[in-house]
Amino acid sequence: MADEACRSYPFSRSRLDPDPQYAELRRTEPVCRVQLPYGPWAWLVTSYELTRSVLGDARFSRAATVGRDNPRECPVQFGQVAESVLCMDPPTHTRIRQLAGRAFTARRVEQLRPRARQIASGLIDGMAAAGPPADLVESFSFAFPAIIICELLGIPEADRHVFRRWTDAIVSTTTSSSSQEQEIYLHLAGYLASLFAQRRARPGDDLLTWLVQARDNQDRLTEAELLFLGMALLVGGYETTAQQITNMVYTLLTHGLQLRQLKARPELLPGAVEEMLRFIVFGNAVNPRIAMADVRLGRVAVRAGQPVLCARTSANLDEQVFARAAELDFARDPNPHLAFGYGPHYCLGAQLARMELQVALDAILARLPGLQIAVPEDQLTWHTGTMMRGLAAFPITWLTPATAALHPVGTGTRKWSGRIHGEGARRRHDSRRAGIQEPTPAMRLDHDDQDAGWPAPRR
């Protein structure tokens, strides 16, 4: 093995575009050896079917990554601890996931939608009052999901800028020492520990209170599991959604045909969100899995103990599954993308993220007429040194009431309606037709008797 060719990974990154090597590998070598900046070499899986196979196969373990040197972009390894839900296998993973999953069922998320609309509307009000231009990242994309997760967890809204610094560091690839890593985790752990103490003294109607009570009264969590679950919910609850709001608005503003189509047919919004989740190259392959036995993947024999990385963004562009995969098609049906993963580690907050993205785009397109990028595209600043792709700032401009009369809506294009009706029933129907993975029993507890005692959504 030592003398076999090993590609350098990650591949090049340019805005939100895929590196051409992904398409080449899908055609010729869907399982290949790669070397990341740190750690041992790994197998990289780039095709859809093999990626889904690995993600759903218990022979590939996340728990086995704990306590070993893993392939990674960052000099230090963040969060590789046995108490983290991201580093667990069933049945331990199932127990933690069932407990936290009660907050993120489709029904619970729908109850949050009216409040999410209020938050989005308030942020747009602030942007409209200040007038164009504005930085969408600071004015909306970060604040919107951060406020929602703060309310869901019961975290003071004023603290969102504090924990943003810590979560930015966690997704950075430039943290250079274990002492820096330890400092970040100590700050975040200390902050959460203080919140847990507050909930024990003064219980609230929020998710953190419920988790603390599950720990103290029902002994369903250890203290360490409680702490790392709180971290996962806080970091995962807004970071990716915040980046994807900006990415999706950028994608719409650089795909004029699709933007006009969406304005003319706003009922396409749920499908448009799913298609952009598939289409946008958001990050590199992360979270390696360790083969627990010898496994045949396509033409490659993966040996026990070897790490495997799955490039989900490449799988989402697999021409064997998605016709005209390089095209942005809001009417794509089915659309079984892997943006939220697959199998036991399917994203816990997928339903929440979908709702937030729909509400965010709905509000932005409804309230900011004539939306466009405020600077030449080559002047936009893109993130570097992070696991996720996205804009560091996104200056936008729009027509104000004083100027809107000078730019009437073109013939043949209806104004954005600003609302989607009948979301609940239609989304469940569309999810089944589109091949979107529904939560399995390990992902959710969605029965009335299991919801007893759960706090109502905040209004």
N, C-alpha and C positions, 0 to 999 in steps of 0.2 A: 504493500500500500504506500510505503514512504516515497516511492519514486513515481507515483501517479500524478498527473497534472492536477493542480489545485488552483481554482480561480480566486482572485482577490474579491472580497465582499465586505461592505455593500458595493453595489455597482454605482455608476455615476447618477447624480440626481439633478434634474433640470426642471424647476417649477413643479408642476404636477404630472409631468410626462414620464412614461415608463422607459427604462433603459432598453435599447434594442436587444441586449443579451437575453432578456427574459423570453422574447418571442423565439429567438434562436434555440434556447434551451428547451422550451416546450416542444419544439419540432424534433430536436435531435438528441437531447440528453436531459429528460425531465427530472432525473435525480443525479446531481453532480456534486463533486467535492468542492468546498469553498473554505477559504481562510479569512476569518474576521481579524480586526486589528489586535484583539486580545483573546487568549484562550486557545484551545485545540481546534483543529479543523473539524468541519461538520459536513453532513450531507444536506444539500439544499434541494427542496422539492418545489417545482414550479408549475406542474400541471394541475388542473382542477381535480380530476378523479383521484390522483395519488395524494394530493393535499388533504382532501376530505377523508381519504382512507386513514392517513396518519392521525388526523385530529379526532377521529372516532374510534381508534384502536387502542384498547387498554394495554397493549404491549409496548406502547410508547408513553413513558411516564414523565410527568412534571415533578413529582416528589423526588425522583432520583437525581434531580439537578442540585438538591440541597447538599452542601458540604463538599462540593467538587468544583474544579475549575471549568467554567463553561465558556463556549464561544460567545463573544459579545463585542459591542462597539466601544464601550466605556472601560477605562482602566479598572474601575471597581465594580463589583456586582451588587446592585440594589435589590433588596427585598428577597434574597434567596434564603429564606428561613422556613422551617417546617410549619410554623404557625400561620403563614400567609396562604390565603385561599388560592392564590395563583400558583402555589407550589405544592398543591395537594392532589392526591388521587382518591377516587372512591374507595371505601365508603366515607372516609373523613370529609372529603370534599363535598359529598352529597349532603352530609349533616349540616355543614356550614351554609351551603348554598340554599337549602330548603329554608333555613332560618331567615336569611337575608332576603331571599327571593319573594317573600310575602309583600314586600314594599313595591315590587316592580312588575306585578301581574298586569295584563292588559286592562283589566277593570280598574285597578288602582290608578294606573297612569291616566286613563280617561277622566277620572275624577279630578286629576290635577290640571287637565287641559284649560278649563276656564281661568284658573289662577295664572297659568303660563301665559295666556293671552293678555291678561292684565299687566303682567310684568313686561312683556314685549311692547305693548302699547305705551306704557310709561317711559320706557327707554327711547322709543321713537319720538314721543312727545319732547323729550329733552333734546334730541338731535334736531328736530324741527324748530324748536325754540331758538337754539343756538345758530341755526342756519348752516348751509353748506359752505365749504367742504367739511368733512368729518372723517376721522379715522374709525372705520367700522370695528376694528379689533378692540379698541379701548372704549368706544361709545356703546357697543352692543354685544359683540361676539363673546367676549369674556364675561361681561356682567350678567347676561341673560341666564346661561346655565349655572353660573356661580350662585346667583340669588335663589334659583330653584333648589339646588342641592343644599344650600344653607337652610332654607325653610324646611326641607324634607328632614334633614338631620337635626334641626334645632340649633344651628350655629348663628351667632349674631352676624347680620349682614355686613357690619362694619369690619369684620375680621377677614373678609374675603381677600383683601389685598395682602394680608399677612400670610395666609396659607398659600397664596399664589406663588410667592417666592420659593417656598419649599417644594411645591409640586413642579415648578419649572425646573428646579435642580434635579428632581428625580427622573425627569424625562430627558435630561441633558446627557450628551455623550462626552462632555468635557470635564466632568468631575474627576479630578486627578489623583485623589488619595483616599485611603480608608478613613482617615481622620475627618476629611470633608464629608464623606458619607455618614459617618457616625454623628457628626454635628447636626446634619440635616435631620436625621432620624430622631435625635434627642429633642430637637426643637418641636418636631411634629408630634412625637410621642408625649412630650410634656404638655403640649397644648391639648391633645385629646384626653390625657389623664385628668386634666383640670375640668374638662367638660363632663367626663364620667362622674367626677366627684360632685359637680353641681347637680347632675341628674339624680344621684343617690340622695342628695339633700333636698332637692326640689324637683320631683319628677315633672316632666312636661308631656305634651301630646305629640311627640316627635319620635323618629326612628331610633335615635341614640338612647332615649329613655327606655324604649322597648327592648333594645339589645342589652342594656345594662340590667334590666329586670330578668331577661332570659339568662344572664350570667348569674345574678345573685339569688334569684328565687327558684329557678328551674335547673340550674347547673348544666345548661346546655352549651356553654362556652367556657373555655378557660380564660383567665385574664389576658394572657398573651394573644389568644385568638380574637378576643374582643378588641384589643388594641390594633392588631393588624387588619382586622375587618374594617374598623373605623377608617384606617388609612386608605384601604382600597376603595371604599365608598367615596371618601372625600376626593382623592386624586382622580379616580376613574369617573366620578360623577360629573365632572365638568371639562377636564382638559381636552379630551378628544372631541367632544361636541363643540367646544369653543373654536377649536381649529377648523372643524368641518363646516361650521356656519360660514366662516370667511372663505374657505375653499369653494364652497358651493356657490356663493354669490360671485366670486371671481369666475368660476366656470360658466355661470349664466351670462355674465357680462362679456365673456370672450367667445360665446357661442350664440350669436345673434338670432339664428333661425330657431333654436330651441327656446330661447327667451321669449321670442314673439309667439311661438306655439303655446308656451305656458301661460302667457298673458291672455291669449285668446281662449284657452281651455283650462281654466284654473282647476277643474276637477282632475287634471293630470298630476297635481302636486304630489300625492303620496307615491305614485309611480316614478315621478321625477326624482324624489329623494332617494328611492331605492336604486335608480339607475346611476345617480351620481355617487352613491356609496360604492357601487360596482366599478364605475369608470375612473374615479379619482385615485391616483397612486398616492396613498397617504403615508406609507412608511415602509421600512424594510422588514425582513423576516426577523422576529424576535421571539423570546421565550422558547428556548430549545427544549426538546423532549429527548429522553434517553431510551434507547431500545433495551427492553428487558429480556429479549430473546433474539435469536437470529430471525430476521424477517426479510422476505423477498418483496422489494418495492420495484415494480416494473422489471427492468433488466438488471437491477442492482441487488446484491446481497448485503443487507445491513446487518452487521454483527452486534451481538449483545454488548451493551456498554457504549456504543457509538451515539453521538448526538445528532439529532435531525432537526432542521429548521424548515418551516413551511412558509413560502412566499405567497400569502393570500392575495396580495394585489396582482401578482402574476396569474394566479388561478382564476381571478375574476376577469381576466382578458383572454382566457383560453378559447380559441376559435372552435374547438371541438364541442364546446358547450354553449357558447354565446355566438350566434350568427352575427356577422359584422361587428365583432367584439370591439374594434377600434372606434366605432361610431357611438355617439351619445343619442340614445333612442328612448324617449320618455314613454313610449307605448310598448316597450319590451315586455313580452309575456310568453313564457315564464321568465323569472329573473332570480334564480337560486344562488345569488352571490354569497360570498363567504366573508363579507366585511366584518361581521360580528362573530366570525369563527364558526365552529361546528362541534358537535359532540358535547361531552361533559363540561368543557370550558367555554361553551357558547356564552357570549357576553350577557352578564347578569342584568345590565341596564339597557338592553337593546330596545325594549319597548319605550322606555323613557327617552332615549336618544332619538328615536324615530319621531315621537311626538314633539320634542323640542325643535328638531330640524324643520318639521312641517310648520309649526307655529312661527318660528323665526323667519323663514322665507316668506310665509304668508304675510306677516306684518311688514317686512321690508319692502316687498313688491307692492303692497297695497298703499303704503303711506309715503313712499318716496318716489314720486313720478319722475320719469326721465332719468332714472338712475344710470350713472356711468362712472368709470374710473376717472379720478380727478387729475392724474398725472400720466405722462407717456408710460406705456407698459414696461419699457426697459428701465424705468426709474423705480419700480417697485422693489422693496427689500424683502428677500426671502430668508426664512430661518436657516441658520447653519448650526451645526453642533447639537442637534436634537434628533430624537428618534422619529419625530413626526415631521412631515412636510407641511409647510404653510407660510403665510405672509407674516412678517414681523409687524408690519403696519399696512393698512389698506385704505388709502385716501379715496373717498368717493364724493360725488356731488350729485345734485338732483335739482329739479325745477321747484322753485318756491311758488306760492300763490301769485306773486307779482309777475313771475315770468312764465307760468304755466299757460296763460292765455295766448302767449306768443308761439306755443308749441302744441297745437291740438293733437289729440290722438289720431293716428292715421286711419284712413278708411279700411275696413275689413278687420280691424283689431278692436275687440271689446276691452273696456277697462277691467282691470283686475277686480274680481268680486270681493276679495278679502276674506272669504269664508268658505269652508268646505262643510257641506251638510251631510248628515247621516254617517258620520265618521265610523262609529262603532261597528255597525253591521257590515258596511262596505269594506272596511279595512280587513276584517276577519275573512270576508269572501276573497278580497284581492290577495291576501297573504297565501291562502290555499292555492289560488290559481297561479301565483307567481313562484311558487315553490319555496317561499320563505320559511325557514325552520320555525315551527311552533315550539314553545317551551315544553320540554319533557317533564314528567313528574319530578325528576331531579332538579329541574329549573324553577318550578313554581309550586305553590300551594294556593289554589284558587277556588276554595270551597267556602260556603258561608260559615260553616261551623269553625273552620280554621281561621277565619277573619275576626272571630269574636275577640274583643278587647283591643283590636288594633286602632290607633288614633285615626280620626277622620282627617281628610286633607285640609290643610289650612286655607282659609279664605282671605 
